Amino acid sequence: MDLIKELWVFLRVRKKLWLAPIIIVLLILGGLLVLAQGSVVAPFIYTLF
């Protein structure tokens, strides 16, 4: 949890808040790929990338 706090403080102090949505989307896509790795949906997800 400290990593998330430090990242947020970094983005806020350096005025890089526009990066926050990009980071969130990348984390969601990464989590989706990890969760769907062994499922039937995996081939369809991999075709998107």
PDB file of N, CA, C and O in Angstrom:
ATOM      1  N   MET A   1       0.819  -1.193   0.000  1.00  0.00           N
ATOM      2  CA  MET A   1       0.000   0.000   0.000  1.00  0.00           C
ATOM      3  C   MET A   1       0.864   1.260   0.000  1.00  0.00           C
ATOM      4  O   MET A   1       0.446   2.297  -0.515  1.00  0.00           O
ATOM      5  N   ASP A   2       2.051   1.178   0.567  1.00  0.00           N
ATOM      6  CA  ASP A   2       2.948   2.334   0.580  1.00  0.00           C
ATOM      7  C   ASP A   2       3.392   2.713  -0.830  1.00  0.00           C
ATOM      8  O   ASP A   2       3.592   3.890  -1.128  1.00  0.00           O
ATOM      9  N   LEU A   3       3.545   1.721  -1.687  1.00  0.00           N
ATOM     10  CA  LEU A   3       3.945   1.994  -3.062  1.00  0.00           C
ATOM     11  C   LEU A   3       2.899   2.845  -3.771  1.00  0.00           C
ATOM     12  O   LEU A   3       3.240   3.763  -4.517  1.00  0.00           O
ATOM     13  N   ILE A   4       1.644   2.542  -3.542  1.00  0.00           N
ATOM     14  CA  ILE A   4       0.566   3.305  -4.172  1.00  0.00           C
ATOM     15  C   ILE A   4       0.556   4.741  -3.641  1.00  0.00           C
ATOM     16  O   ILE A   4       0.379   5.689  -4.405  1.00  0.00           O
ATOM     17  N   LYS A   5       0.747   4.892  -2.331  1.00  0.00           N
ATOM     18  CA  LYS A   5       0.798   6.234  -1.744  1.00  0.00           C
ATOM     19  C   LYS A   5       1.965   7.037  -2.321  1.00  0.00           C
ATOM     20  O   LYS A   5       1.803   8.200  -2.690  1.00  0.00           O
ATOM     21  N   GLU A   6       3.128   6.418  -2.395  1.00  0.00           N
ATOM     22  CA  GLU A   6       4.300   7.114  -2.923  1.00  0.00           C
ATOM     23  C   GLU A   6       4.114   7.487  -4.393  1.00  0.00           C
ATOM     24  O   GLU A   6       4.511   8.571  -4.820  1.00  0.00           O
ATOM     25  N   LEU A   7       3.516   6.592  -5.156  1.00  0.00           N
ATOM     26  CA  LEU A   7       3.253   6.883  -6.569  1.00  0.00           C
ATOM     27  C   LEU A   7       2.288   8.055  -6.700  1.00  0.00           C
ATOM     28  O   LEU A   7       2.493   8.933  -7.538  1.00  0.00           O
ATOM     29  N   TRP A   8       1.241   8.077  -5.884  1.00  0.00           N
ATOM     30  CA  TRP A   8       0.270   9.168  -5.935  1.00  0.00           C
ATOM     31  C   TRP A   8       0.920  10.498  -5.556  1.00  0.00           C
ATOM     32  O   TRP A   8       0.685  11.514  -6.211  1.00  0.00           O
ATOM     33  N   VAL A   9       1.740  10.494  -4.497  1.00  0.00           N
ATOM     34  CA  VAL A   9       2.426  11.717  -4.076  1.00  0.00           C
ATOM     35  C   VAL A   9       3.379  12.187  -5.184  1.00  0.00           C
ATOM     36  O   VAL A   9       3.457  13.382  -5.471  1.00  0.00           O
ATOM     37  N   PHE A  10       4.089  11.262  -5.795  1.00  0.00           N
ATOM     38  CA  PHE A  10       4.995  11.607  -6.889  1.00  0.00           C
ATOM     39  C   PHE A  10       4.241  12.263  -8.041  1.00  0.00           C
ATOM     40  O   PHE A  10       4.660  13.295  -8.566  1.00  0.00           O
ATOM     41  N   LEU A  11       3.119  11.647  -8.426  1.00  0.00           N
ATOM     42  CA  LEU A  11       2.347  12.193  -9.540  1.00  0.00           C
ATOM     43  C   LEU A  11       1.783  13.568  -9.205  1.00  0.00           C
ATOM     44  O   LEU A  11       1.733  14.447 -10.065  1.00  0.00           O
ATOM     45  N   ARG A  12       1.359  13.755  -7.958  1.00  0.00           N
ATOM     46  CA  ARG A  12       0.771  15.027  -7.553  1.00  0.00           C
ATOM     47  C   ARG A  12       1.817  16.136  -7.461  1.00  0.00           C
ATOM     48  O   ARG A  12       1.584  17.255  -7.917  1.00  0.00           O
ATOM     49  N   VAL A  13       2.973  15.820  -6.868  1.00  0.00           N
ATOM     50  CA  VAL A  13       4.016  16.824  -6.688  1.00  0.00           C
ATOM     51  C   VAL A  13       4.618  17.229  -8.029  1.00  0.00           C
ATOM     52  O   VAL A  13       4.878  18.410  -8.258  1.00  0.00           O
ATOM     53  N   ARG A  14       4.840  16.276  -8.904  1.00  0.00           N
ATOM     54  CA  ARG A  14       5.472  16.556 -10.196  1.00  0.00           C
ATOM     55  C   ARG A  14       4.480  17.014 -11.264  1.00  0.00           C
ATOM     56  O   ARG A  14       4.851  17.213 -12.421  1.00  0.00           O
ATOM     57  N   LYS A  15       3.213  17.180 -10.867  1.00  0.00           N
ATOM     58  CA  LYS A  15       2.150  17.631 -11.792  1.00  0.00           C
ATOM     59  C   LYS A  15       1.978  16.667 -12.963  1.00  0.00           C
ATOM     60  O   LYS A  15       1.786  17.087 -14.104  1.00  0.00           O
ATOM     61  N   LYS A  16       2.047  15.394 -12.670  1.00  0.00           N
ATOM     62  CA  LYS A  16       1.893  14.371 -13.708  1.00  0.00           C
ATOM     63  C   LYS A  16       0.602  13.573 -13.499  1.00  0.00           C
ATOM     64  O   LYS A  16       0.573  12.366 -13.736  1.00  0.00           O
ATOM     65  N   LEU A  17      -0.462  14.245 -13.059  1.00  0.00           N
ATOM     66  CA  LEU A  17      -1.709  13.541 -12.788  1.00  0.00           C
ATOM     67  C   LEU A  17      -2.339  12.947 -14.042  1.00  0.00           C
ATOM     68  O   LEU A  17      -3.182  12.055 -13.945  1.00  0.00           O
ATOM     69  N   TRP A  18      -1.946  13.425 -15.207  1.00  0.00           N
ATOM     70  CA  TRP A  18      -2.477  12.866 -16.447  1.00  0.00           C
ATOM     71  C   TRP A  18      -2.003  11.428 -16.654  1.00  0.00           C
ATOM     72  O   TRP A  18      -2.586  10.697 -17.455  1.00  0.00           O
ATOM     73  N   LEU A  19      -0.953  11.015 -15.942  1.00  0.00           N
ATOM     74  CA  LEU A  19      -0.468   9.637 -16.051  1.00  0.00           C
ATOM     75  C   LEU A  19      -1.316   8.645 -15.256  1.00  0.00           C
ATOM     76  O   LEU A  19      -1.283   7.446 -15.534  1.00  0.00           O
ATOM     77  N   ALA A  20      -2.066   9.126 -14.281  1.00  0.00           N
ATOM     78  CA  ALA A  20      -2.847   8.243 -13.412  1.00  0.00           C
ATOM     79  C   ALA A  20      -3.823   7.356 -14.192  1.00  0.00           C
ATOM     80  O   ALA A  20      -3.837   6.150 -13.949  1.00  0.00           O
ATOM     81  N   PRO A  21      -4.638   7.879 -15.112  1.00  0.00           N
ATOM     82  CA  PRO A  21      -5.547   6.993 -15.861  1.00  0.00           C
ATOM     83  C   PRO A  21      -4.810   5.947 -16.691  1.00  0.00           C
ATOM     84  O   PRO A  21      -5.276   4.816 -16.829  1.00  0.00           O
ATOM     85  N   ILE A  22      -3.673   6.322 -17.235  1.00  0.00           N
ATOM     86  CA  ILE A  22      -2.896   5.375 -18.042  1.00  0.00           C
ATOM     87  C   ILE A  22      -2.393   4.233 -17.169  1.00  0.00           C
ATOM     88  O   ILE A  22      -2.462   3.070 -17.567  1.00  0.00           O
ATOM     89  N   ILE A  23      -1.892   4.553 -15.994  1.00  0.00           N
ATOM     90  CA  ILE A  23      -1.395   3.536 -15.076  1.00  0.00           C
ATOM     91  C   ILE A  23      -2.520   2.625 -14.619  1.00  0.00           C
ATOM     92  O   ILE A  23      -2.341   1.411 -14.530  1.00  0.00           O
ATOM     93  N   ILE A  24      -3.676   3.200 -14.329  1.00  0.00           N
ATOM     94  CA  ILE A  24      -4.823   2.395 -13.878  1.00  0.00           C
ATOM     95  C   ILE A  24      -5.269   1.429 -14.964  1.00  0.00           C
ATOM     96  O   ILE A  24      -5.533   0.261 -14.682  1.00  0.00           O
ATOM     97  N   VAL A  25      -5.355   1.900 -16.196  1.00  0.00           N
ATOM     98  CA  VAL A  25      -5.765   1.036 -17.311  1.00  0.00           C
ATOM     99  C   VAL A  25      -4.753  -0.090 -17.527  1.00  0.00           C
ATOM    100  O   VAL A  25      -5.143  -1.234 -17.763  1.00  0.00           O
ATOM    101  N   LEU A  26      -3.467   0.222 -17.448  1.00  0.00           N
ATOM    102  CA  LEU A  26      -2.438  -0.811 -17.607  1.00  0.00           C
ATOM    103  C   LEU A  26      -2.524  -1.855 -16.506  1.00  0.00           C
ATOM    104  O   LEU A  26      -2.358  -3.047 -16.769  1.00  0.00           O
ATOM    105  N   LEU A  27      -2.784  -1.422 -15.273  1.00  0.00           N
ATOM    106  CA  LEU A  27      -2.935  -2.375 -14.169  1.00  0.00           C
ATOM    107  C   LEU A  27      -4.157  -3.272 -14.356  1.00  0.00           C
ATOM    108  O   LEU A  27      -4.095  -4.471 -14.081  1.00  0.00           O
ATOM    109  N   ILE A  28      -5.257  -2.700 -14.817  1.00  0.00           N
ATOM    110  CA  ILE A  28      -6.462  -3.499 -15.057  1.00  0.00           C
ATOM    111  C   ILE A  28      -6.228  -4.516 -16.166  1.00  0.00           C
ATOM    112  O   ILE A  28      -6.612  -5.678 -16.032  1.00  0.00           O
ATOM    113  N   LEU A  29      -5.600  -4.089 -17.262  1.00  0.00           N
ATOM    114  CA  LEU A  29      -5.317  -5.020 -18.362  1.00  0.00           C
ATOM    115  C   LEU A  29      -4.348  -6.118 -17.929  1.00  0.00           C
ATOM    116  O   LEU A  29      -4.512  -7.280 -18.303  1.00  0.00           O
ATOM    117  N   GLY A  30      -3.338  -5.746 -17.140  1.00  0.00           N
ATOM    118  CA  GLY A  30      -2.402  -6.753 -16.638  1.00  0.00           C
ATOM    119  C   GLY A  30      -3.087  -7.757 -15.735  1.00  0.00           C
ATOM    120  O   GLY A  30      -2.835  -8.958 -15.827  1.00  0.00           O
ATOM    121  N   GLY A  31      -3.956  -7.264 -14.857  1.00  0.00           N
ATOM    122  CA  GLY A  31      -4.711  -8.170 -13.984  1.00  0.00           C
ATOM    123  C   GLY A  31      -5.634  -9.075 -14.776  1.00  0.00           C
ATOM    124  O   GLY A  31      -5.780 -10.253 -14.451  1.00  0.00           O
ATOM    125  N   LEU A  32      -6.259  -8.534 -15.814  1.00  0.00           N
ATOM    126  CA  LEU A  32      -7.131  -9.343 -16.667  1.00  0.00           C
ATOM    127  C   LEU A  32      -6.352 -10.450 -17.359  1.00  0.00           C
ATOM    128  O   LEU A  32      -6.830 -11.581 -17.451  1.00  0.00           O
ATOM    129  N   LEU A  33      -5.162 -10.137 -17.845  1.00  0.00           N
ATOM    130  CA  LEU A  33      -4.343 -11.159 -18.504  1.00  0.00           C
ATOM    131  C   LEU A  33      -3.894 -12.239 -17.530  1.00  0.00           C
ATOM    132  O   LEU A  33      -3.857 -13.417 -17.884  1.00  0.00           O
ATOM    133  N   VAL A  34      -3.553 -11.849 -16.310  1.00  0.00           N
ATOM    134  CA  VAL A  34      -3.119 -12.828 -15.315  1.00  0.00           C
ATOM    135  C   VAL A  34      -4.278 -13.720 -14.909  1.00  0.00           C
ATOM    136  O   VAL A  34      -4.108 -14.932 -14.781  1.00  0.00           O
ATOM    137  N   LEU A  35      -5.456 -13.140 -14.703  1.00  0.00           N
ATOM    138  CA  LEU A  35      -6.608 -13.935 -14.278  1.00  0.00           C
ATOM    139  C   LEU A  35      -7.133 -14.845 -15.383  1.00  0.00           C
ATOM    140  O   LEU A  35      -7.628 -15.936 -15.101  1.00  0.00           O
ATOM    141  N   ALA A  36      -7.031 -14.414 -16.620  1.00  0.00           N
ATOM    142  CA  ALA A  36      -7.573 -15.189 -17.738  1.00  0.00           C
ATOM    143  C   ALA A  36      -6.543 -16.115 -18.369  1.00  0.00           C
ATOM    144  O   ALA A  36      -6.809 -16.712 -19.412  1.00  0.00           O
ATOM    145  N   GLN A  37      -5.389 -16.242 -17.763  1.00  0.00           N
ATOM    146  CA  GLN A  37      -4.312 -17.015 -18.377  1.00  0.00           C
ATOM    147  C   GLN A  37      -4.694 -18.478 -18.603  1.00  0.00           C
ATOM    148  O   GLN A  37      -4.369 -19.048 -19.644  1.00  0.00           O
ATOM    149  N   GLY A  38      -5.369 -19.077 -17.652  1.00  0.00           N
ATOM    150  CA  GLY A  38      -5.695 -20.497 -17.795  1.00  0.00           C
ATOM    151  C   GLY A  38      -7.126 -20.749 -18.205  1.00  0.00           C
ATOM    152  O   GLY A  38      -7.586 -21.890 -18.154  1.00  0.00           O
ATOM    153  N   SER A  39      -7.840 -19.722 -18.609  1.00  0.00           N
ATOM    154  CA  SER A  39      -9.251 -19.915 -18.922  1.00  0.00           C
ATOM    155  C   SER A  39      -9.474 -20.071 -20.423  1.00  0.00           C
ATOM    156  O   SER A  39      -8.542 -20.002 -21.224  1.00  0.00           O
ATOM    157  N   VAL A  40     -10.724 -20.282 -20.771  1.00  0.00           N
ATOM    158  CA  VAL A  40     -11.107 -20.450 -22.171  1.00  0.00           C
ATOM    159  C   VAL A  40     -11.058 -19.109 -22.907  1.00  0.00           C
ATOM    160  O   VAL A  40     -10.931 -19.072 -24.131  1.00  0.00           O
ATOM    161  N   VAL A  41     -11.159 -18.025 -22.164  1.00  0.00           N
ATOM    162  CA  VAL A  41     -11.200 -16.691 -22.757  1.00  0.00           C
ATOM    163  C   VAL A  41      -9.818 -16.222 -23.209  1.00  0.00           C
ATOM    164  O   VAL A  41      -9.717 -15.268 -23.980  1.00  0.00           O
ATOM    165  N   ALA A  42      -8.767 -16.868 -22.749  1.00  0.00           N
ATOM    166  CA  ALA A  42      -7.393 -16.417 -23.007  1.00  0.00           C
ATOM    167  C   ALA A  42      -7.085 -16.197 -24.494  1.00  0.00           C
ATOM    168  O   ALA A  42      -6.502 -15.165 -24.827  1.00  0.00           O
ATOM    169  N   PRO A  43      -7.441 -17.105 -25.397  1.00  0.00           N
ATOM    170  CA  PRO A  43      -7.099 -16.855 -26.804  1.00  0.00           C
ATOM    171  C   PRO A  43      -7.758 -15.586 -27.369  1.00  0.00           C
ATOM    172  O   PRO A  43      -7.182 -14.916 -28.226  1.00  0.00           O
ATOM    173  N   PHE A  44      -8.951 -15.265 -26.891  1.00  0.00           N
ATOM    174  CA  PHE A  44      -9.643 -14.070 -27.373  1.00  0.00           C
ATOM    175  C   PHE A  44      -8.992 -12.796 -26.819  1.00  0.00           C
ATOM    176  O   PHE A  44      -8.934 -11.776 -27.506  1.00  0.00           O
ATOM    177  N   ILE A  45      -8.513 -12.858 -25.596  1.00  0.00           N
ATOM    178  CA  ILE A  45      -7.851 -11.698 -25.009  1.00  0.00           C
ATOM    179  C   ILE A  45      -6.507 -11.465 -25.691  1.00  0.00           C
ATOM    180  O   ILE A  45      -6.145 -10.321 -25.967  1.00  0.00           O
ATOM    181  N   TYR A  46      -5.782 -12.510 -25.959  1.00  0.00           N
ATOM    182  CA  TYR A  46      -4.473 -12.356 -26.589  1.00  0.00           C
ATOM    183  C   TYR A  46      -4.567 -11.831 -28.016  1.00  0.00           C
ATOM    184  O   TYR A  46      -3.623 -11.214 -28.508  1.00  0.00           O
ATOM    185  N   THR A  47      -5.691 -12.067 -28.685  1.00  0.00           N
ATOM    186  CA  THR A  47      -5.836 -11.535 -30.034  1.00  0.00           C
ATOM    187  C   THR A  47      -5.996 -10.018 -30.028  1.00  0.00           C
ATOM    188  O   THR A  47      -5.755  -9.369 -31.046  1.00  0.00           O
ATOM    189  N   LEU A  48      -6.397  -9.448 -28.899  1.00  0.00           N
ATOM    190  CA  LEU A  48      -6.511  -7.990 -28.795  1.00  0.00           C
ATOM    191  C   LEU A  48      -5.148  -7.326 -28.781  1.00  0.00           C
ATOM    192  O   LEU A  48      -5.015  -6.170 -29.182  1.00  0.00           O
ATOM    193  N   PHE A  49      -4.147  -8.039 -28.328  1.00  0.00           N
ATOM    194  CA  PHE A  49      -2.823  -7.457 -28.198  1.00  0.00           C
ATOM    195  C   PHE A  49      -1.935  -7.983 -29.283  1.00  0.00           C
ATOM    196  O   PHE A  49      -0.763  -7.614 -29.355  1.00  0.00           O
TER     197      PHE A  49
END
